[in-house]
Amino acid sequence: MLKISFIGAGSLVFGRNLLTDIVMFPSIRKDTIICLEDIDPKRLDLMFNYMQKYKEDYPKNTEGITFEKTTNQKKAVEDAKYIINAVHVGGLEAYKLDIEIPFKYGVSQCIGDSLGPGGIFRFLRSISFFQSLLKDIQDVGYNEGNEGIQPLILNYTNPMAMNTWYCNNLVSNSTVGLCHGVQGTAEWLGYMISSMRSSKLTIENFSYLCAGINHMAWFLEVRYKDSTNSNSLWTDAYPIIREFIRNNPKAVVREKLRNNMMEATGFYMTESSGHLSEYLPYYRKREDLLEKYKGGNKGHPSLKHSEDYNMQVQYQGQLEEWFLKQMKYEKLRSKEKPSGEYASKIINAMETGIPFRFNGNIQNTEGSLITNLPKECCVEIPIFADAHGLHPQGGIELPTICQALCMSNIMVQKAAVEGALELNKERIFHAVMLDPNTASVSSPTEIREMVDEMFEKEAKWIPNFNGS
């Protein structure tokens, strides 16, 4: 029997996407328990009832799968070989503080979940949860107390790099961080190339090497070849990508800022303009720059302060209504193929031994994976999964400009993880002080006042730090 647990299964749209991916693989539906866990019983019931209906609507494809639900984390983890995590500690109440307090000190954040003051405090709210999750896994998880195969956490919760770095510090090789930035950007690059060549790219004639850190990984190589010619050689796609951007201003306007960074560095990177604006000192410090590089008037491309939070508030409750409406249909819609999310494909590869290549977030063990980034930091690189586990591709060296921009974010992550491990408030102040966006607009004294206020206002979610 195989057991897969989904912690934070009340993440409705995301959870539905992943769960309906999983049931598409014959290897995962022979004799499998999928346990859904959330501390919100209402949302948990919505997801559980949806998947139960899905099972009833498609009995042939889900015959070997049993769905369970619980609000007890330890019960969910018991005997689980794979643990998918999508927990957001503090919800919208805490998110509002992440956005509003820094803005008082001049720090503008469009999303605020991966770096900067918002990302750092979202991470701090998660550390008690991760401690308890790892303890439960060690106590009652798959193969507990034995040498050899250990349960694997498939983490989807931001801030991805800090969370994954922290977990792997507590229990080595316990966690792989998964994001959809690489595959989403690869699809966009493939579209640009296809448009210029007037033919659709396939996996056989499109290839790339992407590496760096989460939300700042770089497409170091992008190549294509002519599928109609068996003797065709792989060709560098960057000239054709640049030509598409020059000739199609309306098509690329949403990513005006990201395109500007490609012009500056020579490489396309994984994160959308709204996110990327927060990881750099160049854009959010002046309104004229935000206006110049915005890709629209709403949503993340707008670059507006608090845009992601505002959207979540606006749509609050609508997801629940959508799920309830779906449940009234005679039959739920099925999928023709899995989504681009990695989790189900990793599990399938590890259960069947058929290799699957993906970009994931893991420790830079002894500095061997990306050789010019710090040892043990969290890097996002190509990894192969099979029955023997995860096999990262190593020996990658970033161009100096990509290395330096990654380092500016890594040092924030490093100070935050050290602060969390030591419960040291001063290190958290240093982490926020090192943030490129924050440093571009606030003095150290202002940053200290901001951090103190965030500790005070978010105290109920954060363990006691030295001096807090």
N, C-alpha and C positions, 0 to 999 in steps of 0.2 A: 504493500500500500504506500502511495505517495501522498504527502500532505504539504499543501501550499497555504500559507497564511497571508492575509492582506490586512496590515495594521493601518488604520485610518481609512477604512473602506467607505466611509461616508463622503469621501471625495467623489461626488456622484458621476460627473461626466468622465473624469479621468479613470475612475474605478471601473465604470461600465466598459470603457475602451479596452483596458488591460484584461479584464475578466473575459470578455467575449473574444479577445485574442487567444487566451490560454485554451479555451475549449475547442479551438480549431485544430489543435495538434493531436493526432491519434495517440502519440506516445504519452500524452498527459491525461488522457481520458479513459485509460484502461481500468484503473482502480485507484481513484484519486479523491481525497477530501480537500475542498477549498474552504478554508475557514475565514470568515469576514469578521473583523473586529473594529469597533469604534466606541468612543466614550459617549457619543450622541446616539441614544437609542432610536430616535425618530429617523435620522439619516441612515443608520444601520439597517433598520427595517425596510426602508425604501430600496436600498441596494439588494438586500437579501431577497425581498419579494420579487424584484425585477429579475434576478438571476434564476429564481425558482420558476417563474413564468417562462423564461427563456428555455429552461430545461424541459418544461412541459410542451412548449411549442416545437422543440427540436429534439425529441427523445432519442433518435438514432445517433445523433452526434454528441450527446451528453450522457449516454447510458451508464458509463462507468464513473460518473462524477457525482459526488455528494456535496451539497452546500451546507455549511453550518454557520451559525452566527453567535457572537458572544461579546459582552462588554468587558470581559476578563482577559487581560493581555496575556497572562501566564498560561491560561487555558488555550488561548489561540496559538501560542508558540509551542506548546507541548507536542513533541514528535515532528515538528515541521522541519522540512529540509530546505525550503525556500521561504523567506519572509520578505514580502514586498512592503515598503514603508512609504506612506504619503501623508504623514501627520504634520499638522500646522498648529503648534502650541500657542494658545492665546487668541487665535482667530482674528476677526476684524477689530475687536476691542484693542488688542495689542498692536495690530497693524496700524491703526490710526495714530497711536503714540509714536511708532517708528517714523511716521511721515511728518507729523505736526511738530514734534519737539525740535528736530534738527532744522526745520524751516525757520523757526524763531531765531536761529543762529546763522541764517543765510544759506543753509545747505538744501538745495533743491534736489528732489529724487522723483523720477518718473515712475519707478516701480519699487525700488528699495527693498529687495528680498535677497540679494546675493553678495553685496559688498557694502561699504560705507556704514554709517550708523544704523540704518534700517536692517541691513543684512547681518551685521554683527550681533545686534540684540535679538533678532529672530533666531540666530544660532544659540545665543545664551539661554533663551527660553527652552531650547530643545535638549540641553545637556542632561538634565535629570531624566528625561524620557529615554534617551539613548543609554544611559547607565542602567536603567531598569530593564530595558529591552535586551541588552547584552547579558545581564545577569540571568534573566529568564531563559535565554538561549543556552547559556552554559549549564543551567540547572536542569532544564527539561527538554531542550531542543533535540533535534535529530542526532542520534548516535552520542547522546550526552555522556560525558565522563570517559569516553573512549578516544584512543588515538586514531588518526586518519581523517575521514571525511567529516567536516563540520558544517552546520547550517550556513547558508549564505544570505546576507541581507542585501536585497536589491533596493537601494535607496533612491527615491524620487524627490525627496524633500529638500528645498533650498534653505539656506545657502549650501549648495551641493559640495563645494570644495571643503568648506569648514566642517560640515557634518561628517563627510567621509573621512577626512583627515583625523578628526577626533575619535571616531569609532575604531579606526584601525590602529590608533595609539592605545586604546583600551584593550582591544583584542585584535592581534595582528591578522590580516587577511580575512577579516570577518565581513567586510562590506565592499561592495562595488557601487559607485554612484552612476546613475543613468539619467541622461538628458536627451532631448530630441533636437538640440541645436545643430549637431553635425549632419544628421540625415535630412533635416529640414533645409539646411543651407545647401547641401549637396543636390537636393532636388531642384532648388532654385538655380544653381549653377548649371545643372543639366538642362533646365528649361532654356536658359540663355544660349547655351551652345546649340541645342536643337533648333531654336528659332533662327539662328544665323545659318545653319546648315540645311534647313528645311527637311530634316529627317529626325525621327525620334531616337534618342539614345537608349540603349539597353545596358544591362549589367555586363554584357560581353564587350561593349565598346565604349565604356565610360569608367574611369578609375581615378582615385584620388588618395593622397596621403594627408591626413589632418592630425595635428598634434599641438599641444599647449596645455592650458588649464581650462577648467569648465567656464563657459561663457567668454573665453578668450583663447580658443584653439584656432590654429591657422591652417588654411589649405596650402600646404607647402608645395604640393604637386597636384595639378588637375590635368588629366589627359583624356583624349578621345581618339578613336580611329574609325575609318570608313568600314562599316559592316558589310557593304556590298562588294568589297575587295578583299579577298582572303590574304593577299600579300601586303595589306595596308599596315603601316607602322604607327605606333603610338605617337601622338602629336600634342605638344604643349597647348592647352586650351586657353591660357591667360590672354593671348592677343585677341582671340575671338570674344572673350568675356568683356574685355575693355572696349572693343568695337561695339558690342551690343549696348553697353552702358552709354557710350557717346551718342549713339544713333537712336536711342529709345528713351528719352528723358521722362516721358509719361509713365512708362512701364517700370522704371526704377526709382521713381520719386519717393516711394515709401522708405527706401533705404539710402536716402541722400547722405546721411551721416556715415553710415557704414561704407558706402562707396568712396567717400572722402578719405576715410582711413585706409582703404585699399590703395588709393592714389598715393598716399603718404608713405605707406610701408611696403607696397609691392605685393601684398598678399590679402586675399579675402579671408575674413574670420567668421566665427560661428554665430555670433549673437546679434540680434536685431538692434536697430538704432536706439530704441528707447532704453534698452538695457545698457548698450555699449556707452551711451552718453554718460553713464554714472561711474564707469570704471576708469575714466580718463580725466585729466585736468583741463581739457581744451574747450569744452562746449558749454557746460551748465553754469559757468560763472557769470555769463552775460546774457541778457535778454535778446540782444541783437543777434548773437550767435545761435541761440535756440530758434529764433525766427528764421534765420538763414538756412539752417539745416533740418528744419522740421519736414516731415514727409506727409503731412496731412493736418487736419484741424481737430481730430479726435483719435482716441486709441493710443497705443504705444508709439506709433510713428509721429504723433504730435509733439512728443518730447515734453509735454506739459507736466508740471509738478503734480504729484499725487494722482496721476491719471489711472494707474492700475487700481489703487484703492477705491477711487470714485466709481470705476466700472464695477468692481465687486459689490459695492454698496447698492448700486443701481440694479444689479441683477440678482441681489439677494432674494431668495424665496421663489424666483422664477424657475430655478432648476428643480426644486421640489414639485412645483406645479407641472412641469414638463414630464417628470417621471410618473406622476399620478395619471396624467393624460395618456401616456404610453401604455400603462397597465390596463387601460380600458379597451385597447385595440384587440381585435380577435387574435392577431398573431404579431409578435414583435419582428422587427426587421433583422435579417441575418446578414452576415458578411460574406463576401466572395473571397477575401484574403485578409490576413492580419494587418493591423495598422503598422506604421513605421516604428512604434515603440519596441524596445529591445527585450523586455523581460520575458515574454513568452518564448522567444526564439533562443534565448540563453538557456532557459529551463529545458526546452526541447533538445538542444545540443548536448547538455549535460546528461540527459536521460537516455539519449540514443547513441551518443558518441559521434554523431555527424557534426563536423566543425561548423561554427558560425562566427563570422568576423564582425565586430562592432567596435565603436569608440566608447570607452568607459573610463571612469575616474577611480584611480587606485594610488597607492603610495609609490613614490619614485624611489624604489628600493636601492639603497646605496648609490643613488644618483645614476643608476644604470639605464633607466628608461628614456628620460630626456637628460642628456649628459651635461648640459649647461644650465640646468635648474637645480635648486637645492635638494640634497638628500632628504628623503622621507616626506617631502611636500606632496600635495595631491595633484597629480597630473591627469590629463585626459588624452588617451592614446589609443591606437588600434590594439584590440585584444581578441584572441581566439578562445572560444569556449568549446569544450568537448567533455567526454566522460571522465577525464582526469582533472577537470577543473578549468581555471582561467589561465591563459598563457599570454602575457602582455608582450607586445613588440617593443624591443629596446634599441639602444644605440642611436637614438634620434638627437640631432643637434639643431636647435632653432637658430635662424638668422638673428643677428645681434639686436635689431630693432624689435623683433617679436619676443626675444628673450627679455629685453629690458622692460617692455610693457607688461609682460607676464610677471616679472619680478616685482613691479610696483604693486600688484595685487596680491602676490604670494606673501609679501612681508606683512600685509594687513592680516591675511589669513593665519600666518604663523603666530603673530602676537596674540590674536584672538584665541587660537587653540591653546597656546601656552597659558593664557589668562584663565581659560575654562578648566584646564587640567590642574592648575594651582589655586583656583578660586581667588585670583589676584586682580583686584580692581584696577591697579595701576597699569597692568599690561593691557587691559581693555581700553583704557585711555590712550595708550600708545598705539593700539590698533586703529582706533578712530583717527588719531593724529596723523597716521601714515596714509590714510585713505586719500588718493589723488584728488577726487572731487571735493572732499571736505577741506583739504589743505589749500585748495585754490581760492577759498572764500572766507575761511575762519582762522583766527589766531589760536595758538595753543591754549591761552586762557579761556577763550570762548568755547573751545572744544572740551576743555575740562568741565566747564559749567554745564554744557550740553550732556556729557556723559553722566555727571552726577544727577541731573534731572531725570535722565532716562532710567538710571538705576532706581531712583526713588519711585517714579511713576509705574515701573514695571516689576516692582519688587515681588509681587505675589506669584510671578511665574519663574523667578530667577533665584537660585540658591544664594545663601549669604556669602558674599565675597569679603575679602579682607578690607576693612574700613567702610563697608557698605551697611 
